[in-house]
Amino acid sequence: MTRTKNIRVAGTYVKGISHDESEKPCQDRTYQKSSNGVTVISLADGAGSYEKTEIGAEIATKFVADYLCDNFMGIFEKDEKTIAKNILNGIQKELIKKAKNLNLDMKRGDLSSTLLFVSVKDNQYLAGHIGDGMIGYFENQKSAVLSYPENSGENGKYTYLTTQKSSLDHFRVYKNELNNITGFVLMSDGTCDSLYDPVPKRLTVGNMTIMGWLNNKTLSIEQVEKEIREAIESLFLNKSKNGDDCSIILMSTKDEDKMKEAEITDLTLDQLADNTKRIDRLQEDLDSVKNKLKDLNNRVPTKIEENDYKNYKSVLDKLTSKKADNTKRINRLKENVTTIKKELNDFQNILGSKLDKISSGRESVSIEEMKSIIKWKKNVNILLIVISTGLAGVVIKLLFFN
């Protein structure tokens, strides 16, 4: 089963406020690669206390992408511990070579970084994580966490890095089928301060917004990355608790069928409205012909009228056949709309339940999430009314696609 034809990737990294003040380089790195039917995104956050960790982050992100593009099928079949060991051994060999060239000390922590990655091929994905930061995924118009940050020490001051002896014990590997998953996001801890809520342990609504940019094919990848960078510079850097660098990279795995679902829904509703008009016009024509036939039946027709009668009868048969055909089509379309209305009602109930929980204090959300929930509930109410009045196609586009 092929699911990776329409993959799009976008990401960037920006120097944090603390590094800017101390004149340190940005130590976060992101990387992407597509080869042999495999697409990989990777991210690493260089440890701020050591030397040249931005180089270590670059080595780690590039190695894992190269390795998985070349070996995906072979390594996917192995167990998680073996996968982690093979990848980590390869990264550490590259780091040792670089440390010798630069006269650095890996035992001290030079070249150290976290590591996050996701690779996909066909309907399978393989992901891995060492340290803090976050891996999220998108499914059924929602975002969720695949791999949480892992920290150590008092108040989670420290994390796990690629150069530590214990790194293999903290290398988490995930592999499965994509099925309904339509995308992934990797982020460093600096970005987590804006896009991850640690109390309920969930991704914020901002993740859906950013993924929406990537899924919008009217935007080029350059435009998407520009939007992401501007969001980081204007919002995320100030929210980063330690003035950390901020990095993020996203992959959209939406297949063509999923991308067309909304269009099909609109088309179905538009067809319903159009066919309703057609069947009304046919009914008017039928009524006109029937009246003419009734008039002819009430008296002795002339020769000319007998010919007219035959012609009208022929027209009536054709119109009756057309009406039967269109009635079947309209019934099928009505069934589709009934299904859509049920799904919208279910969604409306979910939103109502969520608002009840929030108002009763059983659940907390940010102001942005609250606004989003209220907006969607309002849009769903309008959409249900619109569908009932037969003007759905036009208004749906006005509500959601302009």
N, C-alpha and C positions, 0 to 999 in steps of 0.2 A: 504493500500500500504506500503510495507516494504522497507525502504531505508537505514537502519542502520546496515546491516550485516557486513560491511567491515570497520568499523570505526577504525581509528588509531589516537592516541593522543601523543603529545610530548611537553615538556616544561621545563623551568628551570628559576632560578633567581640567580643573581650575585650581590655581594656587590659593591656599587658605590665608586668612588675615594674619595669623601668627607667623606663618612662614614669610609672608610679605614684609612684616615688621622686622623679622630677624634676617631678612635677605637670604633665606634658604630657597632652594628650588622646589617646585611642586614635586612631591614624592609619590603621588598616585599615577597609575598608568592604566589605560584600557587598550584592548587589541581585538581585532576581528580577522577571521580568515574563512574563505570558502574554497574547498578543493575536494575532488573525488566524491561529489555529492554530499559532502559534510560541511556544515557551517558551525563555526565556533566563535563565541564571544568570551572574553576573559578580562579580569580586572584585578589589580593588586595595589595595596596601600603600603608604601615603604615605611618602615619603622623610623619615626622621627628622631630617635636618640642616637642613631648610628650613622656611619659614613656611607655615602653613595647608595642609599637604599632605593633611590629612584632608578638606578641601573639594575639593581636586583629585581625590582618590580617589573621592569621592562623585559628582563630575561625570562622571568616566570611566566608572564602573560604570553610571550611569543612561543616559548617552548611548548606549553600545553596545547596551544592552537595548532602548531605544526605536528605535534605527536598524534593528536586525535584525528586530524585530517588524513594522516597517513595510515592510522591503525584502528580506526573506529570499530569496524566489524570484529576484528580479532579481540580487541580489549573489552568490548561490550559483553562478550560471552563469559568473561572471567568474573570471579567474585569481587566484591567491593574492596576487600583488604588488598588483594593482588593489584587491582587497578590503582589504588592509592599508592602502593609501594612502587610500582613501575613509574608512575608520573613523578613522584617525589624524588626517586633516585635520579631520574633524568634531569630534573631541575637542579638538584644539588651538584651534580657533575658539572653542569654549565656554570653554576655560581663559583665553584672551586677554581675552574679555569680562569674566570674573570678576576677573582680575588688575587690569584697569583700574578696576573698581568698588571693589576693596579696596586700591588703590594698592600692588600687589605687583610684584615683578620676576621674570618668568618666566625671564629669562636667568640669573638667580642660582640658579634651581631651585625657586622658590616654586610651590606647587600640583603639584609633581611626584609621580608614583606609578608603580608597576608596573601591569600590567593582565592579567587572565586572564578568559576567558569561554567558554561553550559555549552554542550555540543548537540547537534541534531542531525539525523540522517533518516530519510523516509519518515516512518511513524515512530521513531525511537529517539529518546534523549538520554544523555549522560551528563551529570553535573557533579561538581566537587567544590569543597570549601575548607579552607584553613583560616582560623582566626575570626575577627569581627567583620563588620559589613553585613550585607544581606543579599540573599537570592530570593526573588519573588517570581510568581507566574500569574498568567491571566487565563481565566476560564469562565465561559458563560457570562460575559460582561462583568466579571468581578476579578479583583486581585487578591492574592493570598501569598503566604510565606512558604517557600520550599525549604530554606535553610536559615536559621536564626544566627545572630552574632554569638560568638563564644569568647568570653573574657575570663580573666583570672585576677587574683589579688584583691586587696581591699577596694570596695566600690567598683570592681571591674576595671581597675586602672591599667591592667596589662592584657595582652592577648597572645595568641599562638602564631608563630612565624615559620616560614619555610626552612630556616637554618637551624632550628632547635632540634635537640635529640628526641624530644617528645612529640615532634610535629606529626609523625605517622599515626600516633594514638589519637590525634585530634583532626585527622584528615577525614572529613565526612564525604561519602560518595552516594549519589542518588542515580538510579537508572530505571526507566519505565517506558511505556508507550505514551505518545502525545495525546491520542484520542481527542478530547475536546479542548486541550490546551492550545491557546492561540498566541502565546508570547511569553517572554521571560525578561526580567530586569535584574541587573547586578548593580550594587551601589556600595561605596565605601562608608565608613562610620560617620564621616563628615556629612554626607548626603542623607544618611539614616536619620540624623537629627531633624530633617525636614520631611522625610517621606515614610517614616516608620514611627508608630506610636507604641512605646514600650510597655505601657500599662495594660492595655488589652492585648498587646502583642499582635498588632495587625498593621498592614500597609495603609497609608492615608489615601484619600480620594485623589490627591495630586498625581499618583501613579497612573490612574486611568486617564487623566488629562494628557500626560506626556505620551502614553502609549497611543492615545487618540491622534496626536501629531504624527507619529510614525505610521499609523494606519491610513492617514489621509494621503492618498496617492497624488493629490494635486500639489503637495509639497515635495520638493526634492529633498534628498538626504541632507544636503548642505543647508537648506532652509530649516529642517528639523533640528539639526545640530546647533544652528544659530539660536533657535528658540530655547533649546535646553541650556546653552551657555548663558544666555541672557537671564533665564530663570535662576540659575546658580549664582550669577554675579549680583543680581538684584535682591534675591531672597535667601538662598541656602547658606551663603557664606556668613551672613549675620546670625543665622540660627545655629550654626555649628558651635557646640558648647566649648570646645577647646580651640576654636579658630582653625580647625583642621582644613586640609585640602578637601575638595569635593569632587567626586567622580561618579559617573553613571554610564551604563551602556545597556541598550535594550535590543531585543530581537523579536520581530513579529513573524510568527509561523502560520499566519492565516492562509488557509487554502482557498482556492477560487470559489468553491461552493459556499463557504462561510461568508466570504466577502460579498456574495450576491444575495444573501438572505434578505437583507433590508430592501434591496431593489425589487426582489420577487414579491415581498409583502406589499410594497407600493404598487407594483404592477397589478397584483391581484385586486387591490381595492380600486384602482383606476379602471380595470376591466369591468368590475362590477357596476360602477357608475355608468360606464359607456354602454354596456349591454342592457342595463335597465332602461336607458333612453331608447335603444334600438327596439326592445320588446314593446315598449309603449307605442312607438311609431307603427310597428307591425299590427298591434291591436287596433289602432285607429283605422289602418287600411282594411283590416278584416271586417270591422264594424261597417265601414262604408260599402264594401262589397256585399255583405249580408243584407243590408238595407235595400240595395239595388235588386238583389235576387228575390227578396220578399215582395218588393213592388211588382216584379214581373210575374211572380206566382199568383198574385191576387187578380190577374186579368189575363185575357188571351193575348199572347205576345204576337207582334208582327214578325214577318220574315227577318227583318233587320234585327229586331230585338232577340229573336231566337239565336242568331249568330252572336249577338252581344252576350246572351246567356252562356253560351259555350265558352266564350272568351273569359267572362267573369268567373265561370266555374274553374277554368284552367288556372286563372290567377289565384282564386281561393285555395285550390289544392297546393299551389306553390307556397303561398303565404302560410298556410297551415303547417306545411312541412318545415318551413323556416322557423315558425314560432316554436314547434316542438323541439327543433335542434337548439335554438337559443334558450328555451326553457331548461333543457338539460345543462347547458353551459352555465346559466345563471344559478342553477341549484348547486352546481359544484363550487362556483365562486362563493355563494352564500355559506356553504359549509366551511370554506377556508376562512371567511370573515368571522364565522362563529367561533372557530378555533382561536383566531387572533384575539377576539374579544375576551374569551375565557382566559388566555394567557395574560392579557392586560389587567383583567380583574384580579387574577392571582397576584400579579406584581403590585397592584394597588393595595391589596390586603397586606402584603409584606411590608410595604412602605408605611401603611397605617399602623401596623403592629410595632414597627421600629420607632415611629413617632410617639406611640403610647409608652414604650419603654423609656424613651429619652425624657418625656415629660414627667414620668413617675420616678425618675432618678435611678432606674435600674440599669441604664446604659448611658455612657458619656461619649460625646462626639465633639469634634472641633466645630467652630462657627461655619467654616467652609463646607464641611460635611452636612451640617444642618441645613444650610442654604440649598445644597445640592439635592437633599432628600425632599425638601418642600417643593423645589422647582420640578423635580420628576413627578411628584404626586399630582401637582397642578397640570403638568403636560399630559399625564395619563388620563386624568378626568376630562380634559379637553378632547383628547384623542377618542375616547369612548363615545362622547357626544357626536363628534365628527363622523365616526363610522356609522352611527345610527341614522344620521341625516343624509348619508350618501355622498358627502363631499370629502371623503378621507384623503384621497391621493394628493390633492393640492395642499391641504392644511398640514399633512404630515411633512411634506417637503418644507413648508414655511417654518414649522416648529423645529425640525431636527437637521435640515440639510442646508439652511441658508446662514 
